[in-house]
Amino acid sequence: MFFGEFGYRMDEKGRIPLPPRFRAQLKDGLVLIPGVENCITAYTMAEWSRIAASLNSKSGVTRSKLRKLNRALFSTAFHINVDGQGRVSLPVQLREHAGIDEEVIVVGANNYLELWNKVAWEDEKASSRDKVWDIIENLEENEEA
């Protein structure tokens, strides 16, 4: 499980360190994809394999939609290894997608990580904070029903 918020500076080669407490979970590398919001989403190899297997077993989704989904996810994915100093290189395409230039915020999001431009993260965090209790209350109502 990933949780917490960590600020880093990207070096001139496009590398950022990962939080030390997560490095053991990422020893097999990680898969980076463009996030739905303007961030980079990072999965462990085990979680990425679980997602792939789940997509392969989906019923109720047309084959054409599944092909489009697979293309969208897998064509933009990068397998990245963690170097000996606990750093990863962020591909230029993903940095551009997330607007990451210098300051990067690594955010734990349960079973994956998100990498954000610092200013964009502050906006997202404020927006999420405003909505979180409504979401929790809706989850509780749905569980009671």
SEDOVEX-558927 format. One line per field, with one value per atom (N, C-alpha, C): residue in one letter; atom name; x negated, y negated, z. Coordinates in Angstrom, 3 decimals, m for minus. Layout:
# SEDOVEX-558927
type <- [A,...];
atom <- [CA,...];
px <- [X,...];
py <- [Y,...];
pz <- [Z,...];
This chain:
# SEDOVEX-558927
type <- [M,M,M,F,F,F,F,F,F,G,G,G,E,E,E,F,F,F,G,G,G,Y,Y,Y,R,R,R,M,M,M,D,D,D,E,E,E,K,K,K,G,G,G,R,R,R,I,I,I,P,P,P,L,L,L,P,P,P,P,P,P,R,R,R,F,F,F,R,R,R,A,A,A,Q,Q,Q,L,L,L,K,K,K,D,D,D,G,G,G,L,L,L,V,V,V,L,L,L,I,I,I,P,P,P,G,G,G,V,V,V,E,E,E,N,N,N,C,C,C,I,I,I,T,T,T,A,A,A,Y,Y,Y,T,T,T,M,M,M,A,A,A,E,E,E,W,W,W,S,S,S,R,R,R,I,I,I,A,A,A,A,A,A,S,S,S,L,L,L,N,N,N,S,S,S,K,K,K,S,S,S,G,G,G,V,V,V,T,T,T,R,R,R,S,S,S,K,K,K,L,L,L,R,R,R,K,K,K,L,L,L,N,N,N,R,R,R,A,A,A,L,L,L,F,F,F,S,S,S,T,T,T,A,A,A,F,F,F,H,H,H,I,I,I,N,N,N,V,V,V,D,D,D,G,G,G,Q,Q,Q,G,G,G,R,R,R,V,V,V,S,S,S,L,L,L,P,P,P,V,V,V,Q,Q,Q,L,L,L,R,R,R,E,E,E,H,H,H,A,A,A,G,G,G,I,I,I,D,D,D,E,E,E,E,E,E,V,V,V,I,I,I,V,V,V,V,V,V,G,G,G,A,A,A,N,N,N,N,N,N,Y,Y,Y,L,L,L,E,E,E,L,L,L,W,W,W,N,N,N,K,K,K,V,V,V,A,A,A,W,W,W,E,E,E,D,D,D,E,E,E,K,K,K,A,A,A,S,S,S,S,S,S,R,R,R,D,D,D,K,K,K,V,V,V,W,W,W,D,D,D,I,I,I,I,I,I,E,E,E,N,N,N,L,L,L,E,E,E,E,E,E,N,N,N,E,E,E,E,E,E,A,A,A];
atom <- [N,CA,C,N,CA,C,N,CA,C,N,CA,C,N,CA,C,N,CA,C,N,CA,C,N,CA,C,N,CA,C,N,CA,C,N,CA,C,N,CA,C,N,CA,C,N,CA,C,N,CA,C,N,CA,C,N,CA,C,N,CA,C,N,CA,C,N,CA,C,N,CA,C,N,CA,C,N,CA,C,N,CA,C,N,CA,C,N,CA,C,N,CA,C,N,CA,C,N,CA,C,N,CA,C,N,CA,C,N,CA,C,N,CA,C,N,CA,C,N,CA,C,N,CA,C,N,CA,C,N,CA,C,N,CA,C,N,CA,C,N,CA,C,N,CA,C,N,CA,C,N,CA,C,N,CA,C,N,CA,C,N,CA,C,N,CA,C,N,CA,C,N,CA,C,N,CA,C,N,CA,C,N,CA,C,N,CA,C,N,CA,C,N,CA,C,N,CA,C,N,CA,C,N,CA,C,N,CA,C,N,CA,C,N,CA,C,N,CA,C,N,CA,C,N,CA,C,N,CA,C,N,CA,C,N,CA,C,N,CA,C,N,CA,C,N,CA,C,N,CA,C,N,CA,C,N,CA,C,N,CA,C,N,CA,C,N,CA,C,N,CA,C,N,CA,C,N,CA,C,N,CA,C,N,CA,C,N,CA,C,N,CA,C,N,CA,C,N,CA,C,N,CA,C,N,CA,C,N,CA,C,N,CA,C,N,CA,C,N,CA,C,N,CA,C,N,CA,C,N,CA,C,N,CA,C,N,CA,C,N,CA,C,N,CA,C,N,CA,C,N,CA,C,N,CA,C,N,CA,C,N,CA,C,N,CA,C,N,CA,C,N,CA,C,N,CA,C,N,CA,C,N,CA,C,N,CA,C,N,CA,C,N,CA,C,N,CA,C,N,CA,C,N,CA,C,N,CA,C,N,CA,C,N,CA,C,N,CA,C,N,CA,C,N,CA,C,N,CA,C,N,CA,C,N,CA,C,N,CA,C,N,CA,C,N,CA,C,N,CA,C,N,CA,C,N,CA,C,N,CA,C,N,CA,C,N,CA,C,N,CA,C,N,CA,C,N,CA,C,N,CA,C,N,CA,C,N,CA,C,N,CA,C,N,CA,C,N,CA,C,N,CA,C,N,CA,C];
px <- [m0.845,0.000,m0.893,m0.520,m1.278,m0.457,m1.073,m0.395,m1.430,m0.970,m1.844,m2.099,m2.780,m3.099,m4.559,m5.323,m6.761,m7.197,m7.923,m8.387,m9.833,m10.103,m11.454,m11.737,m13.010,m13.439,m13.940,m13.503,m13.975,m15.360,m16.292,m17.628,m17.657,m18.806,m18.946,m18.752,m18.816,m18.603,m17.174,m16.296,m14.898,m14.650,m15.542,m15.392,m14.864,m14.063,m13.616,m13.843,m14.131,m14.216,m12.809,m12.684,m11.425,m11.532,m10.405,m10.466,m11.136,m12.113,m12.843,m11.941,m10.855,m10.002,m9.246,m9.210,m8.526,m9.482,m10.749,m11.711,m11.711,m11.519,m11.497,m10.340,m9.191,m8.031,m8.248,m9.212,m9.429,m10.700,m11.242,m12.510,m12.430,m11.237,m11.059,m10.762,m10.834,m10.538,m9.096,m8.711,m7.348,m6.894,m5.605,m5.014,m4.424,m4.842,m4.347,m3.409,m2.272,m1.328,m0.820,m0.289,0.333,1.559,1.657,2.809,4.022,5.207,6.436,6.410,6.088,5.843,4.431,4.010,2.687,1.571,1.347,0.278,m0.281,m1.244,m1.776,m1.340,m0.779,m0.387,m1.442,m1.859,m2.917,m2.397,m2.541,m2.107,m3.303,m3.236,m4.231,m4.017,m4.992,m4.830,m3.721,m3.613,m2.561,m1.179,m1.010,0.292,0.609,m0.397,m0.193,0.212,m0.398,m0.039,1.397,1.803,3.175,4.165,3.840,4.700,4.822,3.690,3.701,4.553,4.408,5.199,6.682,6.992,8.385,8.994,8.235,8.733,8.958,8.097,8.239,9.469,9.978,11.115,12.430,12.446,13.664,14.740,15.918,17.070,18.023,18.888,19.817,19.257,18.023,17.404,17.174,17.570,17.386,15.898,15.601,14.195,13.567,14.329,13.761,13.425,14.267,13.967,12.762,12.673,11.533,10.231,10.281,9.088,8.669,9.626,9.309,8.705,9.289,8.772,7.352,7.123,5.774,4.777,5.162,4.262,3.935,4.971,4.767,3.854,4.053,3.249,1.847,1.743,0.463,m0.472,0.058,m0.823,m1.493,m0.927,m1.500,m2.242,m2.385,m3.026,m4.532,m5.257,m6.712,m7.099,m7.910,m8.476,m9.785,m9.886,m11.041,m11.662,m12.976,m13.682,m14.169,m14.262,m14.788,m16.297,m17.065,m18.522,m19.039,m20.331,m20.947,m20.778,m20.442,m20.243,m18.761,m17.907,m16.472,m15.775,m16.356,m15.773,m15.155,m14.211,m13.641,m13.741,m13.908,m13.917,m12.511,m12.026,m10.679,m10.740,m10.056,m10.059,m9.506,m10.085,m9.705,m8.206,m7.639,m6.210,m5.349,m5.729,m4.951,m5.176,m6.399,m6.663,m5.824,m5.755,m4.959,m3.480,m2.987,m1.580,m1.240,m2.137,m1.881,m2.362,m3.029,m3.548,m4.651,m5.380,m6.456,m7.724,m8.283,m9.532,m10.632,m10.434,m11.468,m10.992,m9.969,m9.475,m8.402,m8.583,m7.678,m7.158,m5.863,m5.269,m4.880,m5.388,m5.046,m3.977,m2.833,m1.678,m1.302,m1.179,m0.684,0.824,1.333,2.775,3.261,2.949,3.369,2.507,2.964,2.204,1.366,1.233,0.386,m0.122,m1.038,m1.576,m1.155,m1.108,m0.912,m2.061,m2.519,m3.580,m2.976,m3.092,m2.428,m3.406,m3.072,m3.660,m3.227,m4.115,m3.819,m2.580,m2.469,m1.335,m0.040,m0.077,1.123,1.557,0.584,0.922,1.619,1.137,1.766,3.222,3.495,4.869,5.715,5.163,5.895,6.160,5.176,5.328,6.447,6.495,7.548,8.914,8.999,10.255,10.712,9.797,10.123,10.578,9.901,10.237,11.664,12.080,13.440,14.501,14.155,15.143,15.078,14.017,13.777,14.894,15.436,16.461,17.764,18.090,19.275,19.110,17.927,17.656,17.756,17.167,17.221,18.663,19.445,20.839,21.624,21.367,22.033,21.631,20.367,19.928,20.647,20.740,21.410,22.886,23.542,24.957,25.152,24.231,24.328,24.101,23.230,22.980,24.171,24.892,26.045,27.246,27.303,28.465,28.475];
py <- [1.172,0.000,m1.239,m2.206,m3.445,m4.578,m5.358,m6.528,m7.578,m8.811,m9.928,m10.803,m11.900,m12.903,m13.290,m13.285,m13.498,m14.441,m15.480,m16.446,m16.192,m16.269,m16.069,m17.058,m17.181,m17.960,m16.977,m17.211,m16.390,m16.900,m15.983,m16.407,m16.708,m17.139,m17.546,m16.385,m15.152,m13.986,m13.460,m14.188,m13.778,m12.689,m12.568,m11.536,m12.145,m11.333,m11.726,m10.545,m10.843,m9.755,m9.319,m8.084,m7.576,m7.534,m7.666,m7.606,m6.306,m6.401,m5.207,m4.089,m4.430,m3.372,m2.585,m3.066,m2.348,m1.534,m1.742,m1.163,0.358,0.999,2.466,3.003,2.321,2.751,2.533,1.683,1.319,1.934,2.935,3.536,4.169,4.611,5.195,4.135,2.884,1.786,1.346,0.402,m0.075,m0.438,m0.534,m0.917,m2.300,m3.210,m4.576,m4.787,m5.412,m5.762,m7.178,m7.836,m9.139,m8.962,m9.748,m9.668,m10.335,m9.968,m10.569,m12.072,m12.472,m13.872,m14.140,m15.357,m15.653,m15.290,m13.993,m13.472,m12.234,m11.605,m10.323,m9.298,m8.180,m7.113,m6.012,m5.520,m4.513,m3.279,m2.130,m0.851,0.056,0.888,1.947,2.924,3.740,4.739,5.717,6.076,7.011,6.403,5.152,4.495,4.325,3.976,3.832,5.175,6.250,7.589,7.931,7.548,7.782,7.006,5.766,4.953,5.600,6.024,6.664,7.926,8.748,9.977,9.657,8.630,8.217,7.785,7.047,6.614,7.804,8.794,9.977,10.805,10.643,11.468,10.690,9.483,8.661,9.220,9.372,9.717,8.538,8.423,7.313,6.074,6.142,5.039,5.537,4.736,5.173,5.306,6.179,6.396,5.121,4.347,3.108,2.115,2.022,1.119,1.613,2.924,3.490,3.257,3.390,3.111,1.654,0.741,m0.679,m0.947,m0.342,m0.518,0.027,1.221,1.805,0.925,0.411,m0.473,m1.721,m2.319,m3.559,m3.338,m2.246,m1.987,m1.498,m0.474,0.197,m0.529,m1.289,m2.004,m3.199,m3.686,m4.853,m4.472,m3.175,m2.694,m2.551,m2.799,m2.653,m1.788,m0.748,0.030,m0.644,m1.031,m1.785,m1.029,m0.904,m0.294,m1.369,m1.007,m1.898,m1.699,m2.800,m2.662,m2.410,m2.229,m1.902,m2.964,m4.179,m5.267,m5.536,m4.614,m4.753,m5.765,m6.039,m7.022,m6.340,m7.052,m6.628,m7.786,m7.433,m8.429,m8.575,m9.801,m10.060,m10.353,m9.550,m9.792,m11.184,m11.802,m13.159,m13.257,m12.268,m12.315,m12.414,m11.679,m11.692,m12.990,m13.494,m14.781,m15.881,m15.861,m16.872,m16.721,m15.500,m15.254,m15.841,m15.650,m16.074,m17.499,m18.124,m19.468,m19.493,m18.403,m18.313,m18.904,m19.871,m20.454,m20.310,m20.860,m20.787,m20.096,m20.652,m20.110,m19.062,m17.907,m16.773,m16.350,m16.087,m15.556,m14.107,m13.192,m11.772,m11.523,m11.009,m10.832,m9.358,m8.826,m7.469,m7.455,m6.518,m6.447,m5.004,m4.379,m3.016,m2.001,m1.505,m0.460,m1.004,m2.312,m2.926,m4.268,m4.853,m6.176,m7.146,m8.420,m9.466,m10.451,m10.953,m11.954,m13.215,m14.315,m15.563,m16.726,m17.665,m18.995,m19.603,m20.306,m20.799,m21.698,m22.642,m23.568,m22.822,m21.921,m21.140,m20.281,m19.730,m18.911,m19.739,m20.932,m21.786,m22.064,m22.313,m22.529,m21.268,m20.116,m18.850,m18.501,m18.724,m18.414,m19.256,m20.530,m21.409,m20.957,m20.609,m20.146,m18.840,m17.916,m16.630,m16.811,m17.674,m17.916,m18.442,m19.292,m19.842,m18.773,m17.710,m16.708,m15.409,m15.194,m13.884,m13.439,m14.337,m13.911,m13.559,m14.270,m13.900,m12.499,m12.219,m10.898,m9.810,m10.049,m9.066,m8.815,m9.872,m9.700,m8.913,m9.148,m8.393,m6.929,m6.644,m5.251,m4.564,m5.255,m4.666,m4.416,m5.351,m5.168,m3.961,m3.799,m2.672,m1.339,m1.325,m0.089,0.300,m0.696,m0.426,0.072,m0.303,0.062,1.522];
pz <- [0.000,0.000,0.000,m0.826,m0.922,m0.318,0.550,1.097,1.465,1.539,1.864,0.657,0.910,m0.102,0.072,m1.024,m0.958,m2.076,m1.718,m2.712,m3.104,m4.419,m4.941,m6.068,m6.393,m7.559,m8.616,m9.843,m10.954,m11.356,m11.622,m12.035,m13.531,m14.019,m15.430,m16.412,m15.920,m16.782,m16.702,m16.020,m15.913,m14.899,m13.907,m12.879,m11.589,m10.894,m9.555,m8.616,m7.351,m6.371,m5.984,m5.603,m5.070,m3.550,m2.866,m1.398,m0.943,m0.062,0.380,0.889,1.568,2.121,1.066,m0.188,m1.266,m2.143,m2.018,m2.959,m2.969,m1.840,m1.805,m2.650,m2.607,m3.399,m4.896,m5.240,m6.638,m7.216,m6.531,m6.970,m8.354,m8.763,m10.097,m11.150,m10.754,m11.658,m11.502,m12.309,m12.278,m13.677,m13.837,m15.118,m14.934,m15.808,m15.791,m16.967,m16.702,m17.769,m17.526,m18.573,m18.346,m17.465,m16.424,m15.546,m16.170,m15.688,m16.196,m15.938,m14.699,m14.439,m14.948,m15.005,m15.567,m14.594,m14.477,m13.642,m14.334,m13.709,m14.161,m13.130,m13.582,m12.683,m12.753,m11.587,m11.500,m10.775,m11.437,m10.877,m10.647,m9.616,m9.475,m10.637,m10.918,m11.983,m11.631,m10.367,m9.948,m10.171,m9.828,m10.008,m11.495,m12.296,m13.737,m14.351,m13.912,m14.394,m14.004,m12.788,m12.344,m13.215,m13.539,m14.406,m15.781,m16.338,m17.658,m17.643,m16.611,m16.514,m16.384,m15.628,m15.454,m16.784,m17.566,m18.878,m19.800,m19.710,m20.561,m20.226,m19.020,m18.603,m18.552,m19.079,m19.028,m19.942,m19.382,m20.201,m20.121,m21.076,m21.089,m21.766,m22.213,m22.944,m24.367,m25.327,m26.720,m27.029,m27.953,m28.333,m28.862,m29.624,m30.181,m29.065,m28.038,m26.922,m26.137,m25.970,m25.256,m26.028,m27.357,m28.168,m28.010,m28.040,m27.877,m26.498,m25.481,m24.131,m24.019,m24.541,m24.510,m25.245,m26.422,m27.166,m26.350,m25.781,m25.025,m23.824,m23.108,m21.910,m22.229,m23.044,m23.232,m24.186,m25.133,m26.060,m25.405,m24.317,m23.639,m22.354,m22.100,m20.869,m21.053,m19.974,m19.964,m18.775,m19.016,m17.920,m17.532,m16.280,m15.798,m14.628,m14.662,m13.535,m12.578,m11.323,m10.303,m10.270,m10.329,m10.322,m8.906,m8.774,m7.496,m6.424,m6.842,m5.887,m5.626,m6.098,m5.844,m6.725,m7.903,m8.816,m10.026,m10.647,m11.922,m12.904,m14.174,m15.246,m15.772,m15.818,m16.323,m17.816,m18.631,m20.073,m20.407,m21.424,m21.816,m22.093,m22.799,m23.127,m21.867,m20.849,m19.614,m18.829,m18.852,m18.189,m18.825,m20.156,m20.859,m20.525,m20.500,m20.155,m18.782,m17.813,m16.437,m16.148,m17.119,m16.878,m15.838,m15.727,m14.730,m15.319,m14.605,m15.067,m14.018,m12.851,m11.830,m10.562,m9.960,m8.701,m8.963,m8.321,m8.502,m7.141,m7.077,m5.855,m6.141,m5.330,m5.423,m4.369,m4.824,m3.957,m3.906,m2.708,m2.550,m2.716,m3.515,m3.780,m3.660,m2.516,m2.209,m2.964,m4.120,m4.822,m5.976,m6.069,m7.089,m6.574,m7.336,m7.035,m8.127,m7.785,m8.779,m8.656,m9.805,m9.842,m10.444,m9.718,m10.076,m10.177,m11.038,m11.020,m9.685,m9.005,m7.650,m7.608,m8.536,m8.538,m8.838,m9.824,m10.162,m8.978,m8.236,m7.077,m5.999,m5.753,m4.742,m5.116,m6.403,m6.868,m6.684,m7.088,m6.973,m5.511,m4.681,m3.259,m2.647,m2.980,m2.462,m2.971,m4.240,m4.823,m4.168,m3.988,m3.369,m1.934,m1.221,0.183,0.313,m0.638,m0.613,m0.850,m1.565,m1.966,m1.169,m0.416,0.185,1.124,1.945,2.897,2.202,1.115,0.337,m0.253,m0.753,m1.351,m0.282,0.888,1.976,2.394,2.541,2.939,1.893,0.606,m0.440,m0.412,m0.117,m0.006,1.150,2.267,3.433,3.146,2.439,2.100,1.190,0.234,m0.699,0.011,1.022,1.762,2.620,3.136,3.983,3.178,1.902,1.067,0.708];
